[in-house]
Amino acid sequence: MTTTHRIWLPTVFLLAVVILLIIVPSPYSQLIFPNTERVPVTILETDESSVKQTGIIRQGEQTCLVRVDKGLFKGKEATGVNLLQGNLETDKLYSVGDRAFAVIDYTDKGIHHISLVDHYRLNWIMWIAIAFVVTLTAFAGPIGLRSLLSFALTILSIWKVLIPSFLSGHNPILIGLIITIGLTIAIIMLVYGIDKRSLAAITGSVLGTILTAVLSVGMVGVFKIHGAVMPFSESLLYAGYANLNLTQIFTASIFIACSGAMMDVAVDITSAVDEVVRNTEHISRFDAIKSGLNVGRAIMGTMTTTLLLAYSGGFISLLMVFMAQGTPLLNILNLKYVSSEILHTLIGSFGLITVAPFTALASGLLLGSNPSKVKDTE
């Protein structure tokens, strides 16, 4: 098999998988309400006479005259309603000239009701995505295109397979492990193709993922953390999914979140060992493993801190509340939602620490020269 075939065979296969995932509808895509349309509208006038403000909290209804920008009723003007529930996290007020994302309920006679959901951001998302694609492909070329394919494959696997499987009540830990390992294999093969490097990186990453999954299952029970600690998880129960095991879903989320970082470490170490082997004449497998371990130690110097920053970044406001209230540190660390993030960080860090020697050993054995052959050439 030529080098070109080793690279493009997995690429073509995974492109077919992506197309299939796009075509195949999700079992939950049929839950869209009939006689509704989701379109952008432009705010022409606003009326806040029904809005009551208490301190920084607003409640009531903001009524807006809007012009529909797309869809069946493009160009028509009608009244839209913006409900304010006294929640700063979700509430918003519109000004004249703003664009909003709206849900239009209609009948045979025309528009029945317009609900203003939020400010319209999809156009900016599209332009930023285009800029990302252009920059990546310009810098990385064919590798960048394969990276975009892995990006699409990951999104579709999560949206079309992982989430529906969780909602259907399948075992989240088993499903999460299967999809995570499958994505790991696919993404690494898009980087290296069908190669010994792929096998080395996949071996190290998969072993690390399995280890973090085992740790997650064990430590969630020890910490006595219920899955309701996840944001919006209770909403699932109230929406008719009371049969879901939120704790198992939370457990799966731990090793799923860690898998990307472990994949990065595995590819970094494999690439480093491969470069050493290619540029060093007659290096033994032992020396190749040693080089991989040295690279792994250097990566660990920053990677564990990277996980800490990634997980704690979303909790800055919570930490500010604790400090403002003078909450003792021991109380903070023992809280369920803080302990859950500590668990995320520690298990992820432990996975990273172990994936380094796993990958160094696999890449050294697969890519290094046979020691007996090294002695024969000396």
C-alpha positions as CSV (number, residue, x, y, z in Angstrom):
1,M,0.0,0.0,0.0
2,T,1.4,3.4,-1.0
3,T,1.7,6.4,1.3
4,T,-1.0,8.2,-0.6
5,H,-3.4,5.2,-0.2
6,R,-2.6,5.0,3.5
7,I,-3.6,8.6,4.0
8,W,-6.6,8.9,1.6
9,L,-8.3,5.6,2.2
10,P,-9.4,6.5,5.8
11,T,-10.2,10.0,4.6
12,V,-12.6,8.8,1.9
13,F,-14.2,6.2,4.3
14,L,-14.7,8.8,7.0
15,L,-16.0,11.3,4.5
16,A,-18.6,8.7,3.6
17,V,-19.5,8.3,7.3
18,V,-19.9,12.1,7.7
19,I,-22.2,12.2,4.6
20,L,-24.2,9.3,6.0
21,L,-24.6,11.0,9.4
22,I,-25.8,14.2,7.7
23,I,-28.4,12.3,5.6
24,V,-29.7,10.0,8.3
25,P,-32.3,11.9,10.4
26,S,-32.1,11.9,14.2
27,P,-35.0,10.1,15.9
28,Y,-35.7,13.3,17.8
29,S,-35.8,15.6,14.7
30,Q,-39.5,14.9,14.4
31,L,-40.3,16.8,17.6
32,I,-40.5,20.2,15.7
33,F,-43.9,21.8,16.1
34,P,-46.0,22.1,13.0
35,N,-47.1,25.5,11.6
36,T,-44.1,27.2,13.1
37,E,-41.2,29.0,11.4
38,R,-37.8,30.1,12.9
39,V,-36.5,33.2,11.2
40,P,-34.6,36.5,11.9
41,V,-36.6,39.7,12.4
42,T,-35.7,43.3,12.7
43,I,-36.9,45.4,15.6
44,L,-38.7,48.5,14.4
45,E,-40.4,49.8,17.6
46,T,-40.3,48.7,21.3
47,D,-42.8,49.1,24.1
48,E,-41.7,48.5,27.7
49,S,-44.8,49.8,29.5
50,S,-45.6,46.3,30.8
51,V,-42.1,45.7,32.1
52,K,-41.6,46.1,35.9
53,Q,-38.1,46.6,37.2
54,T,-37.1,45.8,40.8
55,G,-33.4,46.7,41.3
56,I,-31.6,45.0,38.4
57,I,-34.4,42.4,37.8
58,R,-37.0,43.0,35.1
59,Q,-40.2,41.1,34.7
60,G,-43.2,41.3,32.4
61,E,-43.4,41.6,28.6
62,Q,-41.6,43.8,26.1
63,T,-43.7,44.3,23.0
64,C,-41.9,45.0,19.7
65,L,-43.0,45.8,16.2
66,V,-40.9,43.7,14.0
67,R,-40.2,43.1,10.3
68,V,-39.8,39.5,9.2
69,D,-36.5,39.2,7.2
70,K,-36.8,35.6,5.8
71,G,-39.2,32.8,5.3
72,L,-42.9,32.7,4.3
73,F,-43.7,36.1,5.7
74,K,-40.6,38.0,4.5
75,G,-41.2,41.7,4.5
76,K,-44.3,41.7,6.7
77,E,-44.6,43.7,9.9
78,A,-46.2,42.3,13.0
79,T,-46.0,42.4,16.8
80,G,-43.6,40.2,18.7
81,V,-43.5,39.5,22.4
82,N,-40.3,39.3,24.5
83,L,-41.0,37.6,27.9
84,L,-38.9,38.7,30.8
85,Q,-38.8,36.2,33.7
86,G,-36.5,38.0,36.2
87,N,-33.5,35.9,35.2
88,L,-30.4,37.9,34.2
89,E,-28.9,34.8,32.6
90,T,-31.7,34.4,30.0
91,D,-33.5,37.7,29.9
92,K,-32.7,40.4,27.3
93,L,-34.2,43.7,26.1
94,Y,-34.3,44.7,22.5
95,S,-33.6,48.2,21.0
96,V,-34.7,49.6,17.7
97,G,-32.5,48.3,14.9
98,D,-31.6,45.0,16.7
99,R,-32.1,41.7,14.9
100,A,-33.8,38.9,16.8
101,F,-34.3,35.2,16.3
102,A,-38.0,34.7,16.4
103,V,-40.5,31.8,16.3
104,I,-43.6,32.5,14.2
105,D,-46.8,30.6,14.9
106,Y,-49.1,30.8,11.9
107,T,-52.4,29.6,10.5
108,D,-54.0,29.6,7.1
109,K,-55.0,33.2,7.8
110,G,-51.4,34.4,8.4
111,I,-49.2,35.1,11.4
112,H,-50.8,34.2,14.7
113,H,-48.1,34.9,17.2
114,I,-44.4,35.9,17.3
115,S,-42.1,34.9,20.2
116,L,-38.8,36.7,20.3
117,V,-36.2,34.1,21.5
118,D,-32.9,36.0,21.6
119,H,-30.6,38.3,19.6
120,Y,-29.8,36.9,16.2
121,R,-26.2,35.6,16.1
122,L,-26.2,32.9,13.4
123,N,-24.8,35.3,10.8
124,W,-21.8,36.0,13.0
125,I,-21.3,32.3,13.7
126,M,-21.3,31.6,10.0
127,W,-18.7,34.3,9.2
128,I,-16.4,33.2,12.1
129,A,-16.7,29.6,10.9
130,I,-15.8,30.6,7.4
131,A,-12.8,32.6,8.6
132,F,-11.7,29.6,10.7
133,V,-12.0,27.2,7.7
134,V,-10.1,29.6,5.4
135,T,-7.3,30.2,8.0
136,L,-6.9,26.5,8.8
137,T,-6.8,25.3,5.2
138,A,-4.4,28.2,4.2
139,F,-2.0,27.3,7.0
140,A,-2.3,23.5,7.1
141,G,-3.3,22.6,3.5
142,P,-4.5,19.0,3.1
143,I,-3.9,18.3,6.8
144,G,-6.2,21.2,7.6
145,L,-8.9,19.8,5.4
146,R,-8.7,16.4,7.2
147,S,-8.9,18.3,10.5
148,L,-12.1,19.9,9.3
149,L,-13.4,16.4,8.4
150,S,-12.5,15.2,12.0
151,F,-14.3,18.3,13.4
152,A,-17.4,17.5,11.4
153,L,-17.3,13.9,12.3
154,T,-17.0,14.7,16.0
155,I,-20.0,17.1,15.9
156,L,-22.2,14.7,14.0
157,S,-21.3,11.8,16.2
158,I,-22.2,13.7,19.3
159,W,-25.4,15.2,17.9
160,K,-26.7,12.2,15.8
161,V,-25.4,9.3,17.9
162,L,-24.3,10.1,21.4
163,I,-27.1,12.4,22.5
164,P,-30.0,10.4,21.0
165,S,-28.5,7.2,22.6
166,F,-28.4,8.9,26.0
167,L,-32.0,10.2,25.6
168,S,-33.1,6.7,24.6
169,G,-31.9,5.3,27.9
170,H,-28.9,3.3,26.6
171,N,-26.0,2.8,29.0
172,P,-24.2,6.2,28.9
173,I,-20.9,4.8,30.1
174,L,-20.8,2.1,27.5
175,I,-22.0,4.3,24.7
176,G,-19.7,7.1,25.7
177,L,-16.7,4.7,25.7
178,I,-17.5,3.2,22.3
179,I,-18.0,6.6,20.6
180,T,-15.0,8.2,22.3
181,I,-12.7,5.3,21.2
182,G,-14.2,5.3,17.8
183,L,-13.6,9.0,17.4
184,T,-10.0,8.6,18.7
185,I,-9.3,5.9,16.1
186,A,-10.9,7.9,13.3
187,I,-9.2,11.3,14.1
188,I,-5.7,9.8,14.6
189,M,-6.0,7.9,11.3
190,L,-6.9,11.2,9.6
191,V,-3.6,12.6,11.0
192,Y,-1.3,9.7,10.2
193,G,-3.2,7.4,7.8
194,I,-2.9,3.7,8.0
195,D,0.5,3.6,9.7
196,K,2.5,2.3,12.7
197,R,2.3,5.9,14.1
198,S,-1.5,5.6,14.1
199,L,-1.3,2.3,16.0
200,A,1.1,3.8,18.5
201,A,-1.0,6.9,19.1
202,I,-4.3,5.0,19.2
203,T,-2.9,2.5,21.7
204,G,-1.7,5.1,24.1
205,S,-4.9,7.3,23.8
206,V,-7.3,4.3,24.1
207,L,-5.6,2.9,27.1
208,G,-5.7,6.3,28.8
209,T,-9.4,6.7,27.9
210,I,-10.2,3.2,29.4
211,L,-8.3,4.1,32.5
212,T,-10.1,7.4,33.0
213,A,-13.4,5.6,32.4
214,V,-12.6,3.1,35.2
215,L,-11.5,5.9,37.5
216,S,-14.7,7.9,36.7
217,V,-17.0,5.0,37.5
218,G,-15.2,4.3,40.8
219,M,-14.6,7.9,42.1
220,V,-18.1,9.3,41.3
221,G,-19.5,6.7,43.7
222,V,-16.8,7.5,46.3
223,F,-17.5,11.2,46.1
224,K,-21.3,10.5,46.2
225,I,-22.0,13.0,43.4
226,H,-25.4,12.9,41.7
227,G,-25.6,13.7,38.0
228,A,-28.1,16.5,38.7
229,V,-24.9,18.6,39.4
230,M,-24.7,19.1,35.6
231,P,-26.3,22.4,34.4
232,F,-29.8,22.0,33.0
233,S,-29.9,18.3,33.9
234,E,-33.0,18.5,36.0
235,S,-34.8,20.1,33.0
236,L,-34.5,16.7,31.3
237,L,-36.4,15.0,34.1
238,Y,-39.2,17.6,34.0
239,A,-39.3,17.2,30.1
240,G,-40.5,13.6,30.4
241,Y,-37.1,11.8,30.7
242,A,-37.4,10.8,34.4
243,N,-35.9,7.3,33.5
244,L,-32.5,8.8,32.7
245,N,-29.6,7.9,34.9
246,L,-28.0,11.3,35.3
247,T,-25.2,10.0,37.5
248,Q,-24.1,7.6,34.7
249,I,-24.3,10.5,32.2
250,F,-22.2,12.7,34.4
251,T,-19.6,9.8,34.7
252,A,-19.5,9.5,31.0
253,S,-19.0,13.2,30.6
254,I,-15.8,13.0,32.6
255,F,-13.9,10.7,30.4
256,I,-15.4,12.1,27.2
257,A,-14.1,15.6,28.2
258,C,-10.6,14.2,28.9
259,S,-10.3,12.2,25.7
260,G,-9.4,15.1,23.5
261,A,-6.5,16.2,25.6
262,M,-5.2,12.6,25.9
263,M,-5.4,12.3,22.1
264,D,-3.3,15.5,21.8
265,V,-0.7,14.1,24.1
266,A,-0.6,10.7,22.3
267,V,-0.1,12.4,18.9
268,D,2.6,14.8,20.3
269,I,4.6,11.9,21.8
270,T,4.2,9.7,18.7
271,S,5.3,12.5,16.4
272,A,8.3,13.3,18.5
273,V,9.4,9.6,18.7
274,D,8.9,9.3,15.0
275,E,11.1,12.4,14.3
276,V,13.8,11.0,16.6
277,V,13.8,7.6,14.9
278,R,13.8,9.2,11.4
279,N,16.7,11.5,12.1
280,T,18.8,9.1,14.3
281,E,20.7,6.3,12.6
282,H,20.0,2.9,14.2
283,I,18.3,4.0,17.4
284,S,17.2,1.1,19.6
285,R,13.6,0.6,20.8
286,F,14.8,1.2,24.4
287,D,16.2,4.6,23.4
288,A,13.1,5.5,21.4
289,I,10.9,4.7,24.5
290,K,13.3,6.8,26.6
291,S,12.9,9.7,24.2
292,G,9.1,9.4,24.3
293,L,9.1,9.4,28.1
294,N,11.3,12.6,28.1
295,V,8.9,14.3,25.7
296,G,5.9,13.1,27.9
297,R,7.5,14.6,31.0
298,A,7.9,18.0,29.3
299,I,4.2,17.9,28.1
300,M,3.0,17.1,31.6
301,G,4.6,20.3,32.8
302,T,1.8,22.3,31.2
303,M,-1.0,19.9,30.3
304,T,-2.3,19.3,33.8
305,T,-2.4,23.1,34.4
306,T,-4.2,23.5,31.0
307,L,-7.0,21.2,32.2
308,L,-7.3,23.1,35.5
309,L,-7.6,26.4,33.7
310,A,-10.1,24.9,31.2
311,Y,-12.4,23.6,33.9
312,S,-12.1,26.5,36.3
313,G,-12.5,29.2,33.7
314,G,-16.3,28.7,33.6
315,F,-16.6,29.1,37.4
316,I,-14.9,32.5,37.9
317,S,-18.2,34.1,39.0
318,L,-18.9,31.3,41.5
319,L,-15.4,31.7,43.0
320,M,-16.0,35.5,43.2
321,V,-19.3,34.8,45.1
322,F,-17.5,32.6,47.6
323,M,-14.8,35.2,48.2
324,A,-17.3,38.0,48.5
325,Q,-19.3,36.1,51.1
326,G,-16.1,35.0,53.0
327,T,-16.9,31.3,52.6
328,P,-14.2,29.2,54.2
329,L,-12.0,27.3,51.8
330,L,-12.8,23.9,53.3
331,N,-16.5,24.6,52.9
332,I,-15.9,25.5,49.2
333,L,-13.9,22.3,48.5
334,N,-16.5,20.1,50.0
335,L,-19.5,21.5,48.1
336,K,-20.9,19.0,45.6
337,Y,-20.6,21.1,42.5
338,V,-17.1,22.2,43.4
339,S,-16.1,18.6,44.2
340,S,-17.4,17.5,40.8
341,E,-15.1,20.0,39.0
342,I,-12.2,18.9,41.2
343,L,-13.0,15.3,40.2
344,H,-13.0,16.3,36.5
345,T,-9.6,17.9,36.8
346,L,-7.9,15.2,38.8
347,I,-9.2,12.3,36.7
348,G,-8.3,14.1,33.5
349,S,-4.8,14.9,34.9
350,F,-4.4,11.3,35.9
351,G,-5.3,10.2,32.5
352,L,-2.8,12.5,30.9
353,I,-0.1,11.3,33.2
354,T,-0.7,7.7,32.3
355,V,-1.3,8.2,28.5
356,A,2.3,9.6,28.2
357,P,4.1,6.3,29.2
358,F,1.5,4.2,27.4
359,T,2.2,6.1,24.1
360,A,6.0,6.3,24.7
361,L,6.1,2.5,25.2
362,A,3.9,1.8,22.1
363,S,5.6,4.2,19.8
364,G,9.1,3.1,20.9
365,L,8.3,-0.6,20.3
366,L,6.5,0.1,17.0
367,L,8.8,2.7,15.5
368,G,12.2,2.0,17.0
369,S,14.7,-0.4,15.5
370,N,15.2,-4.0,16.7
371,P,18.1,-4.0,19.3
372,S,19.8,-7.0,17.7
373,K,19.9,-5.3,14.3
374,V,21.5,-2.2,16.0
375,K,24.3,-4.3,17.4
376,D,24.9,-6.0,13.9
377,T,25.4,-2.6,12.3
378,E,27.9,-1.4,14.8
